[in-house]
């Protein structure tokens, strides 16, 4: 059977994929996949849960759709969105998809299910903001993966916004894991002190009590990301 394009029959040619552009501006957006093969996504938010995506069912077994995330920002935090594993009862993806620019995910419709065929990260070297654990901390700290998400480097700093502050500093972003011990530098009134900022679970912490204005410098801190962190 011949495939064709532009009504000019050429043996072996494939159909050109129709594309759809969707601007995500609401907390939840339902996309009608229809017969589109490429769906380009843009988001106006840097908070993934504020731009969640739902999709309609497919049309025929074997239908394939590629989602491209194209929003761009010159510096972090970057625009993003969220494909949740619970977005639709018929969506089967390996894990939540929280893209940044040029990331892709490919789904195939089969037996009344959208099944993930694969996902592609354009680059794994874009910094992600480490969210402050509480209002006692200000965060200008970032974590960046590299080496195919094998190692990570932390840069920037946390600043204490309260006296007698013993709260954990920040929360690990999606895809990063705690459970390591590394030295950090605390600048307290001009005195540089080495402290332990590693804890278990999903937060940075320390046994040190901080004063208002103390900073913890993370520049150049490298750690290994274990397989179950991704």
C-alpha positions in Angstrom: 0.0 0.0 0.0 1.4 3.4 -1.0 1.7 6.3 1.4 1.4 9.8 0.1 2.0 13.4 0.9 0.2 16.5 -0.6 -1.9 14.2 -2.8 1.1 13.2 -4.9 1.5 9.5 -4.6 5.1 8.4 -3.9 5.8 4.8 -2.9 7.4 4.6 0.5 6.6 8.1 1.6 5.2 8.8 5.1 2.4 11.1 6.1 3.6 14.4 7.4 2.8 14.8 11.0 0.2 17.5 11.9 1.3 19.7 14.7 -0.6 21.6 17.4 0.7 24.3 19.7 -0.7 24.6 23.2 0.0 27.4 25.6 -0.4 26.3 29.2 -1.8 29.1 31.3 -4.1 27.3 33.7 -3.6 24.9 36.6 -5.1 22.1 34.5 -5.2 21.9 30.7 -6.9 19.1 28.7 -5.5 18.7 25.3 -7.5 17.1 22.5 -4.9 14.9 20.8 -7.1 14.3 17.7 -5.0 13.2 14.8 -2.0 15.4 15.7 1.4 13.7 15.7 3.3 16.5 17.3 2.1 18.7 20.1 4.3 21.7 21.1 3.9 22.9 24.6 4.6 26.4 26.1 4.2 27.3 29.8 4.0 30.6 31.6 4.9 29.1 35.0 8.0 27.7 36.7 6.0 25.6 39.1 5.1 22.2 37.5 2.0 21.5 39.6 0.5 24.8 38.5 0.6 23.7 34.8 -0.7 20.1 34.8 -1.6 18.4 31.5 -4.5 16.0 30.7 -5.0 14.5 27.3 -7.9 13.0 25.4 -8.1 9.3 24.3 -6.5 8.2 21.1 -8.3 7.5 17.8 -6.8 4.2 16.7 -4.3 1.6 17.9 -0.8 2.5 16.9 -1.4 6.2 16.9 1.8 8.0 18.1 2.1 11.5 19.5 5.2 13.4 20.5 5.0 16.2 23.1 7.7 18.8 22.7 8.2 21.3 25.5 9.5 24.6 24.0 9.3 27.3 26.6 12.6 29.1 27.2 14.1 31.3 29.9 17.7 32.5 29.8 18.2 31.7 33.5 16.7 29.5 36.2 14.1 28.8 37.4 12.9 27.6 34.0 9.3 27.3 32.7 7.9 23.8 33.2 4.7 21.7 33.3 3.6 18.3 34.6 2.4 15.1 33.0 1.3 13.1 36.1 1.1 9.4 36.3 -2.5 10.0 37.6 -3.4 12.6 34.9 -5.8 10.1 33.2 -7.0 6.6 34.0 -5.7 5.5 30.6 -2.2 7.2 30.8 0.7 4.8 31.4 4.0 6.7 31.8 7.0 5.5 33.7 7.1 8.4 36.1 5.9 12.0 36.3 7.2 14.1 33.3 8.4 17.6 34.4 10.1 19.0 31.3 12.3 22.0 30.5 13.1 23.4 27.1 13.4 20.8 24.2 12.5 17.8 26.4 10.2 15.3 24.7 7.9 12.4 25.6 6.4 10.0 23.1 3.2 8.1 23.6 1.4 5.3 21.6 -2.3 4.5 21.8 -2.8 0.8 22.3 -5.7 -1.2 23.8 -7.4 1.9 25.2 -4.2 3.2 26.8 -1.6 5.9 26.1 1.7 4.0 26.8 5.0 5.8 27.0 7.5 4.8 24.3 10.3 6.9 25.6 11.3 10.4 26.8 14.3 12.5 25.8 16.0 15.1 27.8 17.6 17.7 25.6 20.3 18.4 28.2 20.8 17.4 31.8 23.0 20.4 32.7 20.4 23.1 33.5 20.3 24.3 37.1 17.2 23.7 39.2 16.3 26.0 42.1 16.5 24.3 45.5 13.3 25.5 47.3 13.8 26.9 50.8 12.4 24.5 53.5 10.7 27.3 55.4 10.4 31.0 55.6 13.4 31.0 57.9 15.6 30.5 54.8 16.1 32.4 51.6 17.4 30.2 48.7 19.7 31.3 45.9 20.9 27.7 45.7 20.7 25.5 42.6 21.4 21.8 41.8 22.5 20.6 38.3 22.8 17.0 37.1 25.4 15.9 34.6 27.0 12.7 33.3 23.6 11.3 32.2 22.2 12.1 35.6 24.9 10.3 37.5 26.4 13.2 39.4 25.2 16.6 40.5 26.8 19.9 41.5 25.3 22.4 43.9 26.0 26.1 43.5 24.8 29.3 45.1 23.8 29.7 48.8 21.2 29.7 51.5 20.7 32.7 53.7 19.2 32.5 57.2 16.3 35.0 57.7 15.8 34.3 61.4 17.8 34.1 64.6 18.2 30.7 66.4 17.4 29.1 63.1 17.8 25.3 63.2 15.3 24.5 60.3 16.5 22.4 57.4 17.7 24.6 54.6 15.9 23.3 51.5 14.0 20.6 49.7 15.6 18.4 47.1 14.0 19.0 43.6 12.3 16.1 41.8 14.9 13.6 40.7 17.5 14.3 43.4 18.1 12.4 46.6 19.4 13.1 50.0 21.3 10.7 52.3 24.8 12.1 51.7 27.2 14.1 53.9 29.1 17.0 52.5 30.9 20.1 54.0 29.4 23.5 53.5 30.7 26.9 54.5 28.8 29.2 56.9 29.7 32.9 56.9 28.8 34.3 60.3 30.0 37.8 61.0 33.1 37.3 58.8 34.0 33.9 60.4 34.0 31.0 57.9 33.1 27.7 59.6 32.9 24.2 58.0 29.6 22.5 58.8 27.8 19.3 57.8 24.8 20.1 55.5 23.9 16.5 54.6 21.0 14.6 56.1 18.8 11.7 55.0 15.4 11.9 53.4 14.7 14.8 51.1 16.1 17.9 52.8 19.3 19.7 53.5 19.9 20.2 57.2 22.4 20.8 59.9 22.9 20.5 63.6 24.2 24.1 63.5 22.0 26.9 64.8 22.1 29.9 62.4 21.7 33.6 63.1 19.9 36.1 61.0 22.0 36.9 58.0 24.2 33.8 58.1 24.9 32.3 54.7 25.7 28.7 53.6 27.8 28.6 50.5 27.3 25.5 48.2 29.5 26.6 45.4 31.3 23.6 43.8 29.7 20.9 46.0 29.5 17.7 43.9 27.7 14.5 44.9 26.6 11.2 43.4 23.0 10.6 42.4 22.1 7.1 43.2 19.9 5.1 40.6 16.8 5.3 42.8 17.0 9.1 42.9 15.8 9.4 39.3 
